[in-house]
Amino acid sequence: MIASHRYAGRSGIVNGPSSARVSFATDTFREPTFFRGTIGRPVVFREALAALYEVVVSDFAYRPKDRLEYRAWLEEQDRKFLAGLGLNRMRDLGRAEQLQARLAELDRARLERLKPFHRARIDYFQYAYTNWFERSLILDPVVTVHPDEVSFEAFSRDESTYARLAAAHEAFDRVDEFECGTTNIDFSPRLHGELERIRSYRRTRLDVGPTGLAVATEGDEGHVEKKIELPDSWVSGFLQVHSAMSLGLTRLRLAPVDLFNICRALRRRRARTSPRALRYELEPGRPARVVLEPWEQVIQLSPASTFEGSKPVVVRTWGRDRLWTLARLIPACRSVDVHLAGLGLPSIYVLDLGPIRFTLALSGWTDNDWTSGGSKFDLLARRLDVSSGELSRSYETLRSLRLATDADLAERAGLGVEKARSALSFLCQVGRAMYDLGGGVYRHRDLFLEPFSADQAATQVKQAPAPAGSSEAKAHAIVDHSGIRIIARRPVSTGYKVSGSATDSGGRRVRPLLHVDLDGRIVEGSCTCRSFARHGMTRGPCEHLLALRLAHMERLEQEDRPDA
């Protein structure tokens, strides 16, 4: 999707002897959104924005080394060696050496003639890097002004890392004025360089508005217009992030020194062989341990990390180098809440910086990014059919409230809690809402320019048919053909544990086991099928687990009927 952004001016910073002004130019194509206030802790805000920039420009995807030039040189050496084998006489050998010397002289002369061209090419690339880098490689973060905070969201370049910076109004000594809404901001490398000049002894103002620092009035020359290719995968990525955040995650609280010890260990040693996991070992009532593979280096965490769960848990996470982006926030951090989804599943780090909160969501591993479609965490949540009227009512209610829990939205919109959760899931899918893990609420956020009308709601609520090979489509096919059978259902304090028998595509019987909470979300699952043996839950549940949940939900609906 080609998205046009128009900025009436540039983002930037003006530093004076005793004051500074941080101005973010917003997209004038979007709804009027602005915020003006005086920052209470400028250094903490500077470090948080710097960490956000580190995430935006980071790319931890593996790319093999380009050995094309080395291979060309090696082939040339082989050619010379083979040519020398046929020179039996000293005269021919001497003649060949003269020709080689002459050829080297001509090569040096050619390089001398090309020096102006090479110099001009370097200057051009330097200019392009300085002026066009943010257009081609950096997608402008999404900024949302809420009644209680200002938030900045973005994905990394490899789209495996999601970051959200939320500055509550308490982070400002004075809030002059604001208008709620969502827009894009001009966030360039030049601005990042200016951010480093913010100091605590300067009174710093934050201005988020259309004009940025300057607007030219003659011929509209001050407008900076960008046409960047905004990937459709970003919308899918936001859905997967918020779906993962709304799951039943294992929570662990770390002290800042614990995160420092982990980052220091990762900096001091670099693994050359697999496995490269970061392993959390949690035991009830005891401080947690972190183990770095493959060296089995144990980092004993502080007493603040005492695990409050009911049973021991071991969680392995990959892509640990992405934690380096948090290093600058450690001095200003008060505590770190780690949310773990399971083996090879996403991990989420929420840093408490006082009135500023920084959220870093890491996908299961670097190559399994949030946006490619390999992660299907939205399938773990139960969805009911929502009509266009119910979806529009939910959207308008959330837009008027700006933030609400699912229970509050259900009460205000006149819906059941399950209907409200399903409607919120749909709104997240189409980029109209988001889930705030730190605050535990859903927030209104429009990613697109087009207004969300009732007609659009009717179109959006009709789910596109699932691909024939997807787990969701296969699960419905299994249920339609009576290929799933519930063997046992046992109610527990957190929901139900269900075991069943299903038929796979090859006609073989498999045994799915499922733990669902009271809201129908999958907490744990296992299956004897090949897909689960290969991927586990790292790419979402297999079709047999989804089919077993569908059968379980049908059984619950039958039991809830008055005549049951």
C-alpha positions in Angstrom: 0.0 0.0 0.0 1.4 3.4 -1.0 0.8 5.9 1.8 1.3 9.6 1.3 2.4 11.7 4.2 2.5 15.4 4.2 4.4 17.4 6.8 4.1 21.2 7.2 7.7 21.6 8.2 10.3 19.3 9.7 10.6 17.6 13.1 13.5 19.0 15.0 14.9 20.4 18.2 15.8 24.0 19.1 18.3 24.2 22.0 18.8 27.4 23.9 20.9 28.3 27.0 18.1 27.5 29.4 15.4 25.9 27.4 14.8 23.4 24.5 11.9 22.6 22.3 11.2 19.2 20.8 8.8 19.4 17.8 7.4 16.5 15.9 5.7 17.4 12.6 2.5 15.4 12.1 0.9 14.3 8.9 -1.4 17.0 7.7 -3.4 14.4 5.7 -4.6 12.9 9.0 -7.2 14.2 11.5 -6.0 17.3 13.5 -3.9 15.9 16.3 -1.6 17.9 18.5 -0.1 18.0 22.0 1.9 20.8 23.7 3.4 20.5 27.1 6.6 21.0 29.2 8.5 17.8 29.9 9.2 17.1 33.6 12.2 14.7 33.1 13.9 15.6 29.8 16.7 13.1 30.1 14.4 10.2 30.7 12.3 11.3 27.7 15.4 11.6 25.6 16.6 8.1 26.4 13.1 6.7 25.7 13.0 8.3 22.3 16.5 7.1 21.6 15.5 3.5 22.5 12.5 3.8 20.2 14.8 5.0 17.3 17.1 2.1 18.0 14.2 -0.3 17.5 13.0 1.5 14.3 16.4 1.2 12.6 17.3 -2.2 14.0 17.6 -5.2 11.7 18.7 -8.5 13.3 17.6 -10.8 10.4 20.4 -13.1 9.3 21.9 -12.4 6.0 24.8 -14.5 4.7 28.0 -12.7 3.7 28.4 -11.7 0.1 31.4 -13.6 -1.3 31.0 -12.7 -4.9 34.1 -10.5 -5.1 36.2 -13.1 -3.3 35.0 -15.9 -5.7 35.8 -13.7 -8.7 39.3 -13.1 -7.4 39.8 -16.8 -6.7 38.7 -17.7 -10.3 41.2 -15.2 -11.6 44.0 -16.8 -9.6 43.0 -20.2 -10.9 43.1 -18.9 -14.5 46.6 -17.6 -14.0 47.8 -20.8 -12.4 46.4 -22.9 -15.3 47.9 -20.6 -17.8 51.3 -20.9 -16.2 51.3 -24.7 -16.4 51.8 -24.5 -20.2 54.9 -22.3 -20.0 57.7 -24.8 -20.2 60.4 -22.5 -21.3 61.9 -19.6 -19.4 61.5 -17.2 -22.3 57.7 -17.8 -22.3 57.6 -17.4 -18.5 59.5 -14.1 -18.7 57.2 -12.8 -21.4 54.1 -13.7 -19.3 55.5 -11.8 -16.3 56.1 -8.7 -18.5 52.4 -8.9 -19.7 51.2 -9.3 -16.2 53.2 -6.2 -15.1 51.8 -4.2 -18.0 48.2 -5.4 -17.2 48.7 -4.2 -13.6 49.9 -0.8 -14.8 46.9 -0.4 -17.0 44.6 -1.3 -14.1 46.2 1.4 -12.0 45.7 3.9 -14.7 42.1 2.9 -15.1 41.5 3.4 -11.4 43.2 6.8 -11.5 40.9 7.9 -14.3 37.8 6.7 -12.4 38.7 8.5 -9.1 36.4 11.5 -9.9 33.5 9.1 -10.6 34.0 7.2 -7.4 34.3 10.4 -5.4 31.1 11.7 -6.9 29.3 8.4 -6.2 30.3 8.5 -2.6 29.1 12.1 -2.3 25.8 11.0 -3.9 25.2 8.1 -1.5 26.1 10.3 1.4 23.5 12.8 0.3 20.9 10.1 -0.3 21.6 8.5 3.1 21.2 11.9 4.9 18.1 13.1 3.0 16.2 10.0 1.8 17.1 7.4 4.4 14.0 7.8 6.4 11.8 7.6 3.2 13.2 4.4 2.0 14.2 2.5 5.1 12.4 4.1 8.1 8.6 4.0 8.3 7.4 6.9 10.4 6.1 5.9 13.8 2.5 6.1 14.7 1.7 8.7 17.4 -1.6 8.7 19.3 -2.7 11.4 21.7 -4.9 9.9 24.4 -6.7 11.7 27.2 -4.1 10.4 29.7 -1.0 9.9 27.6 0.9 10.3 24.4 2.2 7.1 22.7 4.6 6.3 19.9 4.5 2.9 18.1 6.7 1.4 15.5 8.2 -1.9 14.2 11.8 -2.6 13.5 13.1 -2.9 9.9 13.0 -6.7 10.1 9.5 -6.4 11.6 10.4 -8.9 14.4 10.4 -6.2 17.2 7.5 -3.9 18.2 8.1 -0.9 20.5 5.7 1.4 22.2 6.6 4.5 24.2 3.8 5.9 26.3 4.3 9.1 28.2 1.6 9.8 30.7 0.5 13.4 31.4 2.2 13.1 34.8 5.5 13.1 32.8 4.9 16.8 32.0 5.2 19.7 34.4 2.5 21.4 32.4 0.1 20.3 29.6 -1.0 23.3 27.7 -3.3 21.8 25.1 -4.0 18.6 23.2 -6.4 17.1 20.7 -6.9 13.3 20.8 -6.2 11.4 17.6 -3.7 9.3 15.6 -1.2 10.4 13.1 2.3 9.8 11.8 5.3 11.9 12.8 8.4 12.8 10.8 11.1 10.8 12.7 14.4 11.2 10.8 18.1 10.3 11.6 18.8 14.0 11.8 16.2 14.4 14.5 17.8 11.5 16.4 21.1 13.3 16.3 19.5 16.4 17.8 17.8 14.4 20.5 21.2 13.7 22.0 21.6 17.4 22.9 18.7 17.4 25.3 19.9 18.2 28.9 18.3 18.2 32.3 19.2 21.8 33.0 17.2 23.0 30.0 13.4 23.4 30.3 12.2 21.2 27.4 8.9 21.5 25.6 7.2 18.8 23.5 5.2 20.0 20.5 3.4 17.4 18.4 1.6 19.3 15.7 1.3 19.9 11.9 3.8 22.7 11.7 6.8 21.1 13.4 9.5 23.7 13.6 8.8 26.0 10.6 6.3 26.6 7.9 7.1 28.5 4.7 4.3 30.8 3.5 5.6 31.5 0.1 4.6 29.0 -2.5 4.0 26.3 0.2 7.7 25.4 0.1 7.8 24.4 3.7 5.7 21.3 3.2 7.6 18.0 3.1 5.7 15.3 1.3 6.6 11.6 1.5 5.3 8.8 -0.5 6.5 5.6 1.1 5.4 2.0 0.6 3.6 1.3 3.9 3.4 -2.5 4.1 0.0 -4.1 4.6 1.8 -6.4 6.9 2.0 -3.7 9.5 -1.7 -4.0 10.1 -1.4 -7.7 10.5 1.6 -7.2 12.8 -0.4 -4.9 15.1 -3.1 -7.6 15.2 -0.6 -10.3 16.2 1.1 -8.2 18.8 -2.1 -7.2 20.5 -3.4 -10.8 20.3 -0.3 -12.1 21.9 -0.6 -9.4 24.6 -4.1 -10.4 25.5 -3.2 -14.1 26.1 -2.6 -15.6 29.5 1.1 -14.8 29.9 3.5 -15.9 32.5 4.5 -12.7 34.4 7.9 -12.1 36.0 9.2 -8.8 37.6 12.9 -8.0 37.3 14.9 -5.3 38.9 16.9 -3.0 36.6 20.2 -4.7 37.7 18.8 -8.0 36.4 18.3 -6.5 32.9 21.7 -4.9 33.1 23.3 -8.3 33.9 21.6 -10.0 31.0 22.6 -7.2 28.5 26.2 -7.2 29.8 26.5 -11.0 29.4 25.1 -10.8 25.9 27.7 -8.0 25.1 30.7 -9.9 26.5 30.1 -13.2 24.7 28.9 -14.0 21.3 27.7 -17.5 20.5 29.2 -19.1 17.4 27.1 -22.3 17.6 23.5 -23.3 18.4 21.5 -23.2 20.5 21.4 -19.5 21.3 18.4 -19.4 23.6 17.7 -17.3 26.6 16.2 -19.7 29.1 14.1 -18.6 32.1 13.9 -21.1 34.9 11.1 -20.2 37.3 10.3 -22.0 40.6 7.4 -20.9 42.9 8.6 -18.8 45.8 12.2 -18.5 44.6 14.1 -15.9 42.6 14.2 -16.7 38.9 17.3 -17.8 37.0 18.3 -16.9 33.5 20.6 -19.3 31.6 22.5 -18.3 28.4 22.9 -21.1 25.9 25.1 -22.7 24.6 27.5 -21.9 27.5 24.9 -22.7 30.2 25.9 -19.5 31.9 23.6 -19.0 34.9 22.5 -15.5 35.9 20.9 -15.5 39.3 18.3 -12.8 39.4 17.6 -10.5 42.4 14.9 -11.3 45.0 12.6 -8.9 43.2 12.1 -11.7 40.6 10.5 -14.1 43.0 8.1 -16.2 40.9 4.5 -16.2 42.3 3.2 -19.1 40.1 1.9 -22.4 41.3 4.3 -24.7 39.5 7.8 -24.6 38.0 8.1 -23.2 34.5 11.0 -23.3 32.0 10.7 -21.0 29.0 13.2 -20.8 26.2 13.2 -17.6 24.1 15.3 -16.8 21.0 16.4 -13.6 19.3 18.0 -12.4 22.6 20.3 -9.9 20.9 17.2 -7.6 20.4 17.3 -6.8 24.1 20.3 -4.6 23.3 17.9 -1.9 22.3 16.9 -1.5 26.0 20.4 -0.8 27.3 20.0 3.0 27.4 16.9 2.7 29.5 18.4 0.8 32.3 19.7 3.8 34.3 16.3 5.4 34.3 14.3 2.2 34.8 12.5 1.4 38.1 11.3 -2.2 37.3 10.9 -4.5 34.3 7.8 -6.7 33.8 8.6 -9.7 31.6 5.6 -11.5 30.0 6.4 -14.9 28.6 4.0 -16.8 26.3 5.9 -20.1 26.2 8.6 -22.1 24.4 9.6 -20.3 21.2 6.6 -17.9 21.6 6.7 -14.1 22.0 8.2 -12.4 25.0 7.2 -8.9 26.1 9.2 -6.5 28.2 7.5 -3.6 29.9 9.9 -1.0 31.5 8.6 1.3 34.2 10.4 4.7 33.8 8.1 6.4 36.2 5.4 8.3 34.3 6.9 6.9 31.1 6.4 3.3 30.1 8.3 1.5 27.3 7.0 -1.8 25.9 9.2 -4.0 23.8 7.5 -7.1 22.2 9.8 -9.7 20.6 8.5 -12.4 18.2 9.4 -16.0 18.9 12.6 -15.6 17.0 14.0 -13.1 14.5 13.1 -14.8 11.3 9.5 -15.5 12.6 8.5 -11.9 12.5 5.2 -10.4 13.5 4.0 -9.5 10.0 4.9 -12.4 7.7 1.8 -14.4 8.5 3.7 -17.2 10.2 2.4 -16.2 13.6 -1.3 -16.8 14.1 -1.8 -15.7 17.7 -5.3 -14.3 16.9 -6.4 -17.9 16.5 -5.8 -18.6 20.1 -8.6 -16.3 21.1 -12.3 -17.2 20.7 -14.3 -15.0 18.2 -18.0 -14.8 18.0 -19.8 -13.6 14.9 -20.4 -9.8 15.2 -22.9 -7.9 13.1 -22.1 -4.7 11.4 -24.3 -2.8 13.8 -22.6 -4.3 16.8 -19.2 -3.6 15.4 -20.1 0.0 14.5 -21.6 0.5 18.0 -18.4 -0.9 19.6 -16.2 1.4 17.5 -18.2 4.5 18.3 -18.3 3.7 22.0 -14.5 3.1 22.1 -13.9 6.3 20.1 -15.9 8.4 22.5 -14.3 6.7 25.6 -10.8 6.6 24.0 -9.8 3.8 26.4 -11.8 1.1 28.1 -11.7 -2.5 29.3 -13.7 -5.1 27.5 -16.2 -5.1 30.4 -16.6 -1.3 30.3 -17.1 -1.4 26.6 -19.7 -4.2 26.9 -21.7 -2.2 29.4 -21.6 1.1 27.5 -22.3 -0.5 24.1 -25.0 -2.8 25.4 -23.3 -6.0 24.4 -22.2 -9.1 26.1 -18.7 -9.4 27.3 -17.9 -12.1 24.7 -19.4 -10.0 21.9 -17.4 -7.0 23.1 -14.1 -9.0 23.1 -14.9 -10.3 19.6 -15.7 -6.8 18.4 -12.5 -5.4 19.9 -10.5 -8.2 18.2 -12.1 -7.2 14.8 -11.2 -3.6 15.5 -7.6 -4.5 16.2 -7.6 -6.5 13.0 -8.6 -3.6 10.8 -6.3 -1.1 12.6 -9.0 0.8 14.6 -8.0 -0.3 18.1 -5.1 -1.6 20.1 -4.4 -3.3 23.4 -2.3 -1.6 26.1 -0.6 -4.4 28.1 0.8 -2.1 30.7 -2.5 -0.4 31.4 -4.7 -3.5 30.8 -7.1 -1.5 28.6 -8.1 -1.3 24.9 -7.4 2.1 23.3 -8.9 3.7 20.2 -6.4 4.2 17.4 -7.1 4.7 13.7 -4.3 3.7 11.4 -6.0 4.9 8.3 -7.3 8.1 6.9 -10.7 6.8 5.8 -13.5 7.2 8.3 -15.0 4.0 9.8 -18.6 4.1 8.6 -21.4 1.5 9.1 -21.0 0.4 5.4 -17.3 -0.2 6.0 -18.1 -2.0 9.2 -20.3 -4.4 7.3 -17.6 -5.0 4.8 -14.8 -5.4 7.3 -16.8 -7.8 9.6 -17.1 -10.3 6.7 -13.9 -12.2 7.2 -12.0 -13.0 4.1 -12.2 -16.8 3.5 -9.3 -18.5 5.1 -6.8 -20.0 2.7 -7.5 -23.7 1.9 -4.3 -24.8 3.6 -4.7 -22.7 6.8 -5.2 -24.2 10.2 -8.5 -22.4 10.6 -10.0 -23.7 7.4 -8.8 -27.2 8.1 -10.3 -27.0 11.6 -13.8 -26.1 10.2 -13.5 -28.9 7.7 -12.7 -31.4 10.5 -15.8 -30.3 12.5 -18.1 -30.2 9.4 -17.1 -33.8 8.6 -17.4 -35.0 12.2 -13.7 -35.7 12.4 -13.4 -34.6 16.0 -14.6 -36.3 19.1 -14.3 -35.2 22.7 -13.0 -37.9 25.0 -12.9 -36.1 28.3 -13.7 -32.6 29.7 -12.5 -31.6 33.2 -13.3 -28.2 34.7 -10.4 -26.6 36.6 -10.1 -23.3 38.4 -8.8 -21.5 35.3 -11.2 -23.0 32.7 -11.4 -26.5 31.2 -8.9 -29.2 30.2 -10.2 -31.1 27.2 -8.8 -34.2 25.5 -10.1 -35.5 22.2 -9.5 -37.6 19.1 -9.3 -36.2 15.6 -8.5 -37.4 12.1 -5.7 -35.8 10.2 -5.5 -35.3 6.4 -4.0 -38.7 5.9 -6.7 -40.5 7.8 -4.6 -41.1 10.9 -6.0 -40.6 14.3 -4.3 -37.9 16.5 -4.8 -37.0 20.2 -5.2 -33.2 20.8 -5.1 -32.0 24.5 -6.3 -28.6 25.3 -6.4 -26.1 28.2 -8.8 -23.2 27.6 -9.7 -20.5 30.0 -13.1 -19.3 30.9 -13.1 -16.9 28.0 -12.3 -19.6 25.4 -8.7 -18.6 24.9 -6.1 -21.4 24.5 -3.8 -21.4 27.5 -1.9 -24.7 26.7 -2.1 -27.3 24.1 -0.4 -30.4 22.7 -1.1 -32.8 19.8 0.4 -35.9 18.4 0.2 -34.6 14.8 3.3 -33.9 12.7 2.7 -30.2 12.5 2.8 -29.9 16.3 5.8 -32.1 16.6 7.7 -29.9 14.2 6.5 -26.4 15.2 4.7 -26.7 18.5 2.7 -23.6 19.2 5.3 -21.2 17.7 3.1 -20.7 14.6 -0.2 -20.9 16.4 -2.4 -23.9 17.2 -2.7 -26.8 14.7 -6.0 -27.6 13.1 -6.8 -30.4 15.5 -6.5 -28.1 18.6 -8.7 -25.5 16.9 -11.3 -28.2 16.0 -11.2 -29.5 19.6 -11.9 -26.0 20.8 -14.8 -25.6 18.4 -16.3 -28.8 19.6 -15.8 -27.7 23.2 -17.5 -24.4 22.6 -20.4 -26.1 20.9 -20.8 -28.4 24.0 -20.7 -25.3 26.3 -23.4 -23.6 24.2 -25.6 -26.8 24.4 -25.1 -26.9 28.2 -26.1 -23.2 28.5 -29.5 -23.7 26.8 -32.4 -23.6 29.1 -33.8 -27.0 27.9 -30.4 -28.7 28.3 
